[in-house]
Each structure stands twice: as C-alpha cells, then as structure tokens.
Amino acid sequence: MDSTDAVPAIVPALLVPKNGTPEVIDTEIAFSKALEELRSGNGAFAVDAERASGYKYSQRAYLIQIKRNDGGLHLIDPIPFAPSNGIAHPLFIALNEILSTDEVILHASTQDLPCLREIGIHPTKLFDTELGARIAGLPRVGLGPLVEAHLGFSLAKEHSAVDWSTRPLPLDWLTYAALDVELLIELRQEIASILQAQGKMEWAEQEFQAILQAPPSPARVDPWRRTSGMHKIKRRDRLAIIKTLWHARDLVAKESDIAPGKILTDAAIMELAMHTPTTRKEFEKVLRPLGLRARWLERTQVWLDAISEGLAIPESHWPPIRLASDTLPPVKIWRDRHPEKYAHLSHARFNLESKADLLSIPVENLISPESVRRICWSAPNDVASALSELGARAWQIEIVSPILKDALTQKEPLPEPVAEESDELRNTEVAKIPPSS
C-alpha cells in the first residue's frame, strides 16, 4: 500500500483515571483528609474548575479538581464550603496555603482564576498549558488535542457544556472532570520541554506572572449595550427600552441565579424594544415568531412594566447612540482619513506578522493588536515606555520595539494586494507584498 494511503494510527481513549474516579468531597472530614494527602505529595498541582456557564447567573465554581504526584486526585464540591461574609472557608484557606508551596498548573487559567479566587484559592506560581502551547507555536492548543498530540491519549469532551450545578453529579461527569487533571502534570512537562528547546521559557514565565498580577477587570460601562442585535437600533427611544428591559432581566437573573439568556433572550429584547407591546396579548403576538417560552410568559408583567418605564423616559434622558470613549477610530477608515497613521500601521502589521512567523508564535501573543494600533496612532517618542504603560511584558518590548520604531518612520502605506481578474485566479489568495527598502 502506498504510504499516502496509510491508515492513521488509532489513539487510545483515556476513559478513567489510573486510580479510578474519586468520590466527591462534600464533608469537612473528607476535605481534611484530602488536605493531608495533598500536603504529603510532591511537586506541582494540577488544578481545574467547572462552572455552570449558560445555566447560572453567577460564575462560581461548582467543582474543583486537584491532582498532585503522590498526593492523590481529588474532586471537591465547593458549595458546602462557601465563603462567609467575604472570608474564605477555613478548609479552603488551608488548601490555598498548600497550593502556595509549589506551582499550580491550569489550562486557560484566565477562565478559572476568578472563580478560584472567589473561594480563596490564590496561586502564587502558575503554569498555563494553553498559553504555553500558544507561545510554543503549537497548532492546536485545546486540552484534548494537546494530550492527544503529546501524550498519546484522546480525551472525550461530551460533558464540557453540562450544568455543573446539578446535584448529585453523575458518575460519568465526575470521570470527565477528573480526566481534565489526570495528565495535566505530564502535559506541563511536555510543553515546558518544547519552550525550553525554543528558548521561550522565560517569555512564558513572564506571561504567567503577568496573569497572576493582573488587576480585576473593571466593571463594564453600560453593559446593556452588548445586547445582540444592537447594531440594528438607530433610534435613541428604542435604546431606552432596551436598557430598561436589560436591567429588569438582569435583576431577575441575579435574584434567581439563572443565566440571563434563559430568562429572556437578546432576540426577544430586540423585538420588544422595536414593537413596544403594552398588553399580554400584544406581548405574546410580538414574540410568537421567536417561539414563546414558559420563562418569558412567567414574568410578562415584569417585561411590560420595563417597556412602560422605557417609554416614560423623557427625550433628554434617552441614551446616546454611541458612548464617548477613548477608543480609536475604526481601522477601516484610517487609509482615507488618517493616511499617515495608516502608513505606520500597515508597515507595523506586516513586519510583526513576519517576525511572528519567524518565531513560530501567534502575532497576537507576540504583542496585543490594540497596543499596536495605539502606538501607530500616538507615535510616541519612547516606544518601549509606551508599550510598558500599555501592559506589554519585557520580552515583548525587546522584540517589538524596533519593529514599531521603524514603522513610525514610514510615510507611505504598503500597497494593498490585488487579485488577478482572471477566472482561474479571482479567488486565489494573493501573497503578501513585502515592504519597500
């Protein structure tokens, strides 16, 4: 058989942890025993958390998975050990002290750190296998593909979007959760070896430390503006109704701890804002094309009151179509309206992409695209200091500063690639045009 016709090797599935799926820890006695085992182990801690995103309003953790060599694999139900008056449960305080003795390994840490911190877990040393894989330039950085490519096992992901607030948790869900940390320590070692071989380990360490030191994200200004379909709204009076409906939904969702989209969808809010029903009959008629849902009808009066509140807002208090902000003009208008800034940006983008290709790292990990736009727009005299103020790490500044400095000297943008008009080449991707010398 020709080598090109070879059958791909079958990757064995990892179905259960080596020592079986542990029982859920939901008593103080079981938690204390787990702490003793973890304390007697050695090396880094593999950690993961499961939330009920899409089901619950909160982003709290509903299961914590921890594994340590010679310290066991543990599944902790954090709900019985919730913080009290903002103070973590004593057992989670003790767990945090143990975790602080070594490295904590997380996959896509920025997703889990907020819910871990909420219960009192504050890692002091981090290794993020997903971010490490990105910096290493690996083609697929999900946990499953990484385990398959570098450890030779496939992981099932059929329970990744289940409602983890369910109690009791089914055994197959617990097995799935346990497998997320079963090989995380070994995966960390593989990725670290690749980073070391590429001379990128210091870059990764700076990135991990930056994640731990990053301040909490500020509260969004007018979060209701993120309602899907807002781009269709051109009238300020309609915005006022969207705002009152959004806040009414948010209050109900928060009080009931149900995801807002399950209380009333964004599409429903848009329809109600555009048609402004004032009776239950009109309400049902407006939303019937979307498929009426029981949860919508349970609170019909709440939504009608919110619409009435929005209609009563005087014009002087209608929300503006757009908020004043420090965001830059859309890049798509730079070429025509800000040609000098566009010249900077076109050279910066091309050369940064070339550098990223050379270093085998995604360009967005080499430097934030927003930072590039701001540097090209403001053209600071000290590019390195400006990058530092924007949050760039030392390794990024060292690599990127010379490229951006050169881009700021350019007066003419790079020519845009133009496709041939022939039928054969009309849909062919055009190669990048290098900068002029």
QUISULBEL-V592608 format. One record per residue. N is the residue number from 1. RES is the residue in one small letter. SS is DSSP state (alpha for helix, beta for strand, coil for the rest). D_CENTER is the distance of its C-alpha to the mean C-alpha in Angstrom with 2 decimals. Layout:
n = (N | N)
res = (RES | RES)
ss = (SS | SS)
d_center = (D_CENTER | D_CENTER)
This chain:
n = (1 | 2 | 3 | 4 | 5 | 6 | 7 | 8 | 9 | 10 | 11 | 12 | 13 | 14 | 15 | 16 | 17 | 18 | 19 | 20 | 21 | 22 | 23 | 24 | 25 | 26 | 27 | 28 | 29 | 30 | 31 | 32 | 33 | 34 | 35 | 36 | 37 | 38 | 39 | 40 | 41 | 42 | 43 | 44 | 45 | 46 | 47 | 48 | 49 | 50 | 51 | 52 | 53 | 54 | 55 | 56 | 57 | 58 | 59 | 60 | 61 | 62 | 63 | 64 | 65 | 66 | 67 | 68 | 69 | 70 | 71 | 72 | 73 | 74 | 75 | 76 | 77 | 78 | 79 | 80 | 81 | 82 | 83 | 84 | 85 | 86 | 87 | 88 | 89 | 90 | 91 | 92 | 93 | 94 | 95 | 96 | 97 | 98 | 99 | 100 | 101 | 102 | 103 | 104 | 105 | 106 | 107 | 108 | 109 | 110 | 111 | 112 | 113 | 114 | 115 | 116 | 117 | 118 | 119 | 120 | 121 | 122 | 123 | 124 | 125 | 126 | 127 | 128 | 129 | 130 | 131 | 132 | 133 | 134 | 135 | 136 | 137 | 138 | 139 | 140 | 141 | 142 | 143 | 144 | 145 | 146 | 147 | 148 | 149 | 150 | 151 | 152 | 153 | 154 | 155 | 156 | 157 | 158 | 159 | 160 | 161 | 162 | 163 | 164 | 165 | 166 | 167 | 168 | 169 | 170 | 171 | 172 | 173 | 174 | 175 | 176 | 177 | 178 | 179 | 180 | 181 | 182 | 183 | 184 | 185 | 186 | 187 | 188 | 189 | 190 | 191 | 192 | 193 | 194 | 195 | 196 | 197 | 198 | 199 | 200 | 201 | 202 | 203 | 204 | 205 | 206 | 207 | 208 | 209 | 210 | 211 | 212 | 213 | 214 | 215 | 216 | 217 | 218 | 219 | 220 | 221 | 222 | 223 | 224 | 225 | 226 | 227 | 228 | 229 | 230 | 231 | 232 | 233 | 234 | 235 | 236 | 237 | 238 | 239 | 240 | 241 | 242 | 243 | 244 | 245 | 246 | 247 | 248 | 249 | 250 | 251 | 252 | 253 | 254 | 255 | 256 | 257 | 258 | 259 | 260 | 261 | 262 | 263 | 264 | 265 | 266 | 267 | 268 | 269 | 270 | 271 | 272 | 273 | 274 | 275 | 276 | 277 | 278 | 279 | 280 | 281 | 282 | 283 | 284 | 285 | 286 | 287 | 288 | 289 | 290 | 291 | 292 | 293 | 294 | 295 | 296 | 297 | 298 | 299 | 300 | 301 | 302 | 303 | 304 | 305 | 306 | 307 | 308 | 309 | 310 | 311 | 312 | 313 | 314 | 315 | 316 | 317 | 318 | 319 | 320 | 321 | 322 | 323 | 324 | 325 | 326 | 327 | 328 | 329 | 330 | 331 | 332 | 333 | 334 | 335 | 336 | 337 | 338 | 339 | 340 | 341 | 342 | 343 | 344 | 345 | 346 | 347 | 348 | 349 | 350 | 351 | 352 | 353 | 354 | 355 | 356 | 357 | 358 | 359 | 360 | 361 | 362 | 363 | 364 | 365 | 366 | 367 | 368 | 369 | 370 | 371 | 372 | 373 | 374 | 375 | 376 | 377 | 378 | 379 | 380 | 381 | 382 | 383 | 384 | 385 | 386 | 387 | 388 | 389 | 390 | 391 | 392 | 393 | 394 | 395 | 396 | 397 | 398 | 399 | 400 | 401 | 402 | 403 | 404 | 405 | 406 | 407 | 408 | 409 | 410 | 411 | 412 | 413 | 414 | 415 | 416 | 417 | 418 | 419 | 420 | 421 | 422 | 423 | 424 | 425 | 426 | 427 | 428 | 429 | 430 | 431 | 432 | 433 | 434 | 435 | 436 | 437)
res = (m | d | s | t | d | a | v | p | a | i | v | p | a | l | l | v | p | k | n | g | t | p | e | v | i | d | t | e | i | a | f | s | k | a | l | e | e | l | r | s | g | n | g | a | f | a | v | d | a | e | r | a | s | g | y | k | y | s | q | r | a | y | l | i | q | i | k | r | n | d | g | g | l | h | l | i | d | p | i | p | f | a | p | s | n | g | i | a | h | p | l | f | i | a | l | n | e | i | l | s | t | d | e | v | i | l | h | a | s | t | q | d | l | p | c | l | r | e | i | g | i | h | p | t | k | l | f | d | t | e | l | g | a | r | i | a | g | l | p | r | v | g | l | g | p | l | v | e | a | h | l | g | f | s | l | a | k | e | h | s | a | v | d | w | s | t | r | p | l | p | l | d | w | l | t | y | a | a | l | d | v | e | l | l | i | e | l | r | q | e | i | a | s | i | l | q | a | q | g | k | m | e | w | a | e | q | e | f | q | a | i | l | q | a | p | p | s | p | a | r | v | d | p | w | r | r | t | s | g | m | h | k | i | k | r | r | d | r | l | a | i | i | k | t | l | w | h | a | r | d | l | v | a | k | e | s | d | i | a | p | g | k | i | l | t | d | a | a | i | m | e | l | a | m | h | t | p | t | t | r | k | e | f | e | k | v | l | r | p | l | g | l | r | a | r | w | l | e | r | t | q | v | w | l | d | a | i | s | e | g | l | a | i | p | e | s | h | w | p | p | i | r | l | a | s | d | t | l | p | p | v | k | i | w | r | d | r | h | p | e | k | y | a | h | l | s | h | a | r | f | n | l | e | s | k | a | d | l | l | s | i | p | v | e | n | l | i | s | p | e | s | v | r | r | i | c | w | s | a | p | n | d | v | a | s | a | l | s | e | l | g | a | r | a | w | q | i | e | i | v | s | p | i | l | k | d | a | l | t | q | k | e | p | l | p | e | p | v | a | e | e | s | d | e | l | r | n | t | e | v | a | k | i | p | p | s | s)
ss = (coil | coil | alpha | alpha | alpha | coil | coil | coil | coil | coil | coil | coil | beta | coil | coil | coil | coil | coil | coil | coil | coil | coil | coil | beta | beta | coil | coil | alpha | alpha | alpha | alpha | alpha | alpha | alpha | alpha | alpha | alpha | alpha | alpha | alpha | coil | beta | beta | beta | beta | beta | beta | beta | beta | beta | beta | coil | beta | coil | coil | beta | coil | coil | coil | coil | beta | beta | beta | beta | beta | beta | beta | beta | beta | coil | coil | beta | beta | beta | beta | beta | coil | coil | alpha | alpha | alpha | coil | coil | beta | coil | coil | beta | coil | coil | alpha | alpha | alpha | alpha | alpha | alpha | alpha | alpha | alpha | alpha | coil | coil | coil | coil | beta | beta | beta | coil | coil | alpha | alpha | alpha | alpha | alpha | alpha | alpha | alpha | alpha | alpha | coil | coil | coil | coil | coil | coil | coil | beta | beta | beta | alpha | alpha | alpha | alpha | alpha | alpha | alpha | coil | coil | coil | coil | coil | coil | coil | alpha | alpha | alpha | alpha | alpha | alpha | alpha | alpha | alpha | coil | coil | beta | coil | coil | coil | coil | coil | coil | coil | coil | coil | coil | coil | coil | coil | coil | coil | coil | alpha | alpha | alpha | alpha | alpha | alpha | alpha | alpha | alpha | alpha | alpha | alpha | coil | alpha | alpha | alpha | alpha | alpha | alpha | alpha | alpha | alpha | alpha | alpha | alpha | alpha | alpha | alpha | coil | coil | alpha | alpha | alpha | alpha | alpha | alpha | alpha | alpha | alpha | alpha | alpha | alpha | alpha | coil | coil | coil | coil | coil | coil | coil | coil | coil | alpha | alpha | alpha | alpha | coil | coil | coil | alpha | alpha | alpha | coil | coil | coil | alpha | alpha | alpha | alpha | alpha | alpha | alpha | alpha | alpha | alpha | alpha | alpha | alpha | alpha | alpha | alpha | alpha | alpha | alpha | alpha | alpha | coil | coil | coil | alpha | alpha | alpha | alpha | coil | coil | alpha | alpha | alpha | alpha | alpha | alpha | alpha | alpha | alpha | alpha | coil | coil | coil | coil | alpha | alpha | alpha | alpha | alpha | alpha | alpha | alpha | alpha | coil | coil | coil | coil | coil | alpha | alpha | alpha | alpha | alpha | coil | alpha | alpha | alpha | alpha | alpha | alpha | alpha | alpha | alpha | alpha | alpha | alpha | alpha | coil | coil | alpha | alpha | alpha | coil | coil | coil | coil | coil | coil | coil | coil | coil | coil | coil | coil | coil | alpha | alpha | alpha | alpha | alpha | alpha | alpha | coil | alpha | alpha | alpha | alpha | alpha | alpha | alpha | alpha | alpha | alpha | alpha | alpha | alpha | alpha | alpha | alpha | alpha | alpha | alpha | alpha | alpha | coil | coil | coil | alpha | alpha | alpha | alpha | coil | coil | alpha | alpha | alpha | alpha | alpha | alpha | alpha | alpha | alpha | alpha | coil | coil | coil | coil | alpha | alpha | alpha | alpha | alpha | alpha | alpha | coil | coil | coil | coil | alpha | alpha | alpha | alpha | alpha | alpha | alpha | alpha | alpha | alpha | alpha | alpha | alpha | alpha | coil | coil | coil | coil | coil | coil | coil | coil | coil | coil | coil | coil | coil | coil | coil | coil | coil | coil | coil | coil | coil | coil | coil | coil | coil | coil | coil | coil | coil | coil)
d_center = (45.17 | 43.60 | 40.63 | 38.51 | 39.17 | 38.09 | 36.18 | 32.69 | 32.72 | 31.58 | 28.79 | 29.60 | 27.22 | 26.32 | 27.36 | 27.84 | 27.39 | 30.42 | 31.86 | 30.85 | 28.36 | 28.95 | 29.72 | 27.34 | 28.12 | 28.87 | 31.99 | 32.75 | 35.16 | 32.67 | 30.01 | 32.71 | 33.73 | 30.21 | 30.11 | 33.44 | 32.29 | 29.15 | 31.35 | 33.84 | 31.38 | 30.59 | 27.81 | 24.04 | 22.13 | 19.64 | 17.32 | 14.88 | 14.19 | 14.26 | 13.41 | 14.96 | 12.22 | 14.25 | 17.37 | 17.33 | 16.88 | 15.82 | 12.76 | 15.38 | 15.72 | 18.39 | 18.95 | 18.71 | 19.69 | 21.44 | 23.67 | 25.99 | 28.85 | 32.01 | 30.10 | 29.14 | 26.14 | 25.43 | 23.65 | 23.60 | 23.47 | 22.33 | 23.75 | 27.37 | 26.41 | 24.57 | 24.94 | 28.09 | 28.49 | 25.35 | 26.72 | 25.17 | 27.42 | 29.86 | 28.75 | 25.13 | 26.63 | 28.67 | 25.74 | 23.88 | 27.12 | 27.26 | 23.71 | 24.57 | 27.34 | 25.24 | 21.93 | 18.97 | 17.13 | 13.57 | 11.47 | 7.82 | 9.12 | 6.68 | 5.72 | 9.53 | 11.21 | 11.47 | 13.20 | 15.18 | 16.41 | 17.43 | 19.91 | 21.12 | 19.40 | 18.91 | 18.76 | 20.92 | 20.36 | 17.23 | 16.72 | 13.33 | 14.47 | 11.54 | 11.65 | 15.39 | 15.69 | 14.14 | 16.62 | 19.28 | 18.85 | 18.63 | 18.40 | 16.12 | 13.48 | 12.65 | 14.47 | 17.22 | 18.13 | 18.23 | 20.44 | 22.56 | 23.06 | 23.75 | 25.10 | 26.75 | 25.42 | 23.45 | 21.11 | 21.14 | 17.92 | 19.85 | 18.72 | 14.92 | 14.89 | 17.96 | 18.75 | 18.61 | 20.64 | 23.56 | 26.49 | 28.00 | 25.24 | 26.79 | 27.75 | 25.92 | 22.59 | 23.45 | 24.39 | 21.10 | 19.29 | 21.86 | 21.46 | 17.84 | 19.48 | 22.88 | 22.48 | 19.59 | 22.24 | 23.98 | 20.88 | 20.23 | 23.84 | 23.62 | 20.71 | 22.45 | 25.64 | 24.20 | 22.80 | 26.22 | 28.09 | 26.25 | 26.78 | 23.08 | 22.84 | 23.36 | 20.57 | 18.13 | 19.68 | 19.27 | 15.53 | 15.27 | 17.59 | 15.80 | 12.70 | 15.33 | 17.18 | 14.60 | 15.76 | 14.00 | 12.40 | 15.47 | 16.15 | 15.75 | 19.16 | 20.35 | 17.24 | 19.62 | 19.51 | 16.20 | 18.31 | 18.28 | 21.59 | 22.18 | 23.29 | 26.32 | 27.59 | 30.21 | 32.13 | 31.48 | 33.24 | 30.76 | 27.89 | 29.73 | 29.75 | 26.07 | 25.45 | 27.87 | 26.62 | 22.96 | 24.12 | 26.45 | 23.79 | 21.43 | 24.42 | 25.33 | 21.84 | 21.62 | 25.19 | 24.82 | 21.30 | 20.51 | 17.50 | 18.76 | 18.61 | 21.01 | 23.34 | 23.65 | 21.64 | 20.76 | 23.39 | 25.92 | 25.32 | 25.97 | 29.15 | 30.41 | 29.94 | 31.82 | 34.62 | 34.95 | 36.79 | 39.00 | 40.25 | 38.87 | 40.64 | 39.07 | 35.63 | 35.98 | 37.41 | 34.52 | 31.85 | 33.96 | 32.78 | 29.19 | 30.57 | 31.48 | 29.63 | 31.19 | 28.54 | 29.11 | 32.84 | 32.77 | 31.94 | 33.70 | 35.50 | 32.35 | 31.10 | 34.60 | 34.91 | 31.65 | 33.02 | 36.34 | 34.70 | 32.96 | 36.26 | 38.10 | 36.07 | 38.44 | 37.64 | 37.51 | 34.44 | 32.54 | 29.07 | 29.07 | 27.67 | 25.41 | 24.53 | 25.96 | 23.34 | 23.17 | 21.11 | 22.98 | 24.90 | 23.30 | 23.81 | 25.78 | 28.60 | 28.85 | 31.33 | 33.80 | 33.45 | 32.35 | 33.74 | 33.88 | 30.20 | 29.46 | 31.73 | 29.73 | 26.43 | 27.87 | 29.27 | 26.21 | 23.92 | 26.51 | 27.24 | 23.70 | 22.95 | 26.23 | 25.43 | 22.04 | 23.94 | 26.57 | 24.24 | 22.25 | 18.84 | 16.38 | 17.51 | 14.15 | 14.15 | 17.79 | 17.22 | 14.93 | 16.33 | 16.61 | 18.71 | 20.85 | 21.57 | 22.53 | 24.78 | 26.43 | 27.02 | 28.43 | 30.17 | 30.53 | 33.47 | 31.50 | 28.40 | 27.45 | 27.65 | 25.70 | 22.83 | 22.97 | 22.85 | 19.71 | 18.03 | 18.80 | 19.81 | 23.43 | 23.02 | 21.23 | 23.96 | 26.67 | 25.65 | 24.55 | 27.17 | 30.12 | 28.42 | 27.54 | 30.98 | 32.63 | 30.63 | 31.85 | 35.43 | 35.13 | 36.94 | 36.53 | 33.38 | 33.13 | 34.62 | 32.37 | 32.89 | 35.15 | 35.53 | 39.05 | 40.55 | 42.19 | 41.19 | 40.35 | 37.97 | 36.62 | 33.36 | 33.14 | 30.36 | 32.05 | 31.71 | 30.38 | 33.25 | 33.60 | 34.35 | 38.00 | 39.67)
